[in-house]
Amino acid sequence: MKKIITTVLIIVAALALIGYILTKNKKENEEKIAIVAEKNASVSVKVATVNTEEVNLDFVANGNFEAKQELLLTAEKSGKITNILVKEGDRVSVGQTLAIMRGDAININAQAAEATYQNAKTDYSRFENAYKTGGVTKQQLDQSKVMMTNAEANYRQAKINIGDTRIKAPISGIINKKFIELGSMLTSMPSTNLFEIVNTSKLKLIVAVNESQVASLKVGNNIAVSSNVYPGKEFPGKITFIAPKADGTLNFPVEIEISNNTNNDLKAGMYGTALFKSAQQTQSLKVVPRNAFVGSVNSNQVFVAVNGIAKLKKVTAGRILGDQVEILDGLSDGEIVITTGQINLQDGNAIEVIK
């Protein structure tokens, strides 16, 4: 009995010791969590100072060169190709014959149509003379004229069909792709693809500019265009179109026409850069980094750091100048704007500035 009592006391003491240790550990953990929570209450951010600077007003915009003219030539008549006169890479002119279709049946039809037309002309002449002497009625003369007119129309169509056996280039350019081979059978429904012709003597570069940039542009402005394929070389361009309406990204498409050089160095699909030069090269402007804005520049909102607290401010943004944005109203020189970490911020949050 004494042994049992001793055992029970030992177990109770052990349980009490374990409880004490667990309680102590829990208290220490809660203290650590409180310290971490207090530390994490401050959002880590990076900042920049609002300054008035001499800013270069020139800007660039990028896009891809496109051919000013390109055409996929398809078959208008059915028939068999008997001769191909060009190959991929050949330069062709408007009206040049590119391929020839077999025209035996078409030539026979044209000959028959011509004979019918000549007979109808002879008949009409005979009826006309007979009408003058009262040999035929006015109705018979009119019917003869209708037959002659129809025969002439059939003959003209037959001659057009003969011309259609010679497939000609509708534009000048370079044969970029050839889809047919000698002996290919062409169909008009659906139309068989024949040649892809691309004219790169002139190209167009379509770029997007924002609302503050588009205000200074006009159709007819001369623009210098370059390609990273030819460093240091510029190609003369001219604005031919400015979109009257912004696209889904609130930018305005601008089309620039470029005259290629004699070697046609620029190719459709190349990456191009347009340099828009301002009449006033530099200007003193109050600017902040573009990434200081909450969401996008269009939000016109920035966070300002004031004594370790993030304050949300409404500003008026002006022109976008590369990675900087002009500030028209809402900020003063020397104020500190937050440039990173805004996604975690709300007005009044404590912040910790990191380098």
Secondary structure by P-SEA (a helix, b strand, c coil): caaaaaaaaaaaaaaaaaaaaaaaaaaaaaaaaaaaaaaaccccccbbbbbbccccccbbbbbbbbbccccccccccccccccccccccccccccccccccccaaaaaaaaaaaaaaaaaaaaaaaaaaaaaaccccaaaaaaaaaaaaaaaaaaaaaaaaaaacbbbbcccccccccccccbbbbbcccccccbbbbbccbbbbbbbbcccccccccccbbbbbbbcccccbbbbbbbcccccccccccbbbbbbbbbbcccccccccbbbbbbbbbccccccccccccccccccccccbbbbbcccbbbbbbbbbccccccbbbbcccccccbbbbcccccccccbbbbbbcc
